[in-house]
Amino acid sequence: MEVYGKDKDLNAFFGLVSERQERVKRASPLPDMEDPISDLSRMLHPEGMRLVVSAVRDETPSVKTFRLEPPAGSGAGLPVFRPGQYVSLKAKIGDVWITRPYSISSSPSDVLTSGYYELTIQKKEGGFFTGHIWDLWKEGTVVALSGPHGNFYHDSLRDSYDIVAIAGGSGITPIRSMVREIFAGDLDAKITLLYGIRTPDCAVFSEEFDMYAARYPEQFRVVYVCSEPDDTWRGSTGFITASCITEHAGDVKGKTFFVCGPREMYGFLDRELDALDIPRRRIRKEASGEPVDIASEPEFPVETKEMTFSLVVHMGNEARTISAKAVDTILVSLEKAGIGPDSQCRSGECGLCRSLLMAGDVFVRPDGDGRRAADKKFGYIHLCSSYPICGVVTGENGGSSGGSNAGGRTI
């Protein structure tokens, strides 16, 4: 590389002003209506998308994979993402718009080479949203969803090359995205996967994982841990304990742990990982979503469990009073009343439903309290992780937080 002398560099710098002035004189007086940077930004970070279900694949009796692509002839592309991120689905069920986040189970390379996302969804018995998906999603169904979001991904500047991934149930989906990206050549990492399953037929993507493990044993290893084995099962049994981790992953020193699964699994694994003295900075957890029974949380004020409170909602010049159960998040109460504020993660993480508490009080779930220190000081909450413990008042104030389209509301 040629290195210029000090005098030559200074003379070139002083000439910049006159050169810029000459270019301004030669420029057209008409405004340039093209804005390629904004166009790129909107493509990479869309506020919303409408995609079409192009294929449906049965993974297990209770799990399906849905492939989503842009409408034919639209010329639209899909924004790329980091393996492990999620999208938020939005659907109208009755008169109510509902949102739910789901991890992308395909890889960013699948977007670049084939132009699709895959969402792998487990049907929940009695589930409001998954029942809607099972009943209505078929080839040709148009689906509304957000762009990719989330913090559950590998960062080479922060995380180690050697990963121990611990997944349970449908928590396998973001891990599958990472594994596919490794073997597409765009994620430089090594993974030991400990996959907790309830019964032998619950393992999703097992054929794909076994294929990778056979072809690339130095870069990928998978261990299935079955909690309810039958007579034919020959693998590991029970739960993923500290001893199970060290038996299959070896020395944990310097490794990064990615944990994704049901909420109950998180509490159990917290104790097991603590027993191994793994620093918290080495543990990545996917947002766990809303708890099924908030009243069972140790710090929840159980005296309010059966109570219903008044929630006054101000929307512009209009005000509505609705009922809000103490065991429902404020977001859920608003949705039940037909008021669907923007939401994304539903775990207190992203800040899209950030709101200002002006009157009343709420219980904020400790493991879903993703607020900034300033927000806690000045009374902001996230609707998706806040539960009313008395009457509250809500309204809009046009503030912002978190994502580019995160709106503030007053409560």
Secondary structure by P-SEA (a helix, b strand, c coil): cccccaaaaaaaaaaaaaaaaaaaaacccccccccaaaaaaaaacccbbbbbbcccccccccbbbbbbbccccccbbbbbbcccbbbbbbbbcccbbbbbbbcccccaaaaacccbbbbbbbbccccaaaaaaaacccccbbbbbbcccccccccccccccbbbbbbccccaaaaaaaaaaaaacccccccccbbbbcccccccaaaaaaaaaaaccccbbbbbbbcccccccccccccccaaaaaacccccccbbbbbbccaaaaaaaaaaaaaaccccccccccccccccccccccccccccccbbbbbbbbcccbbbbbbbbccccaaaaaaaaccccccccccccccccbbbbccbbbbcccccccccaaaaaacccccccbbbccbbbbbbcccccccccbbbbcc
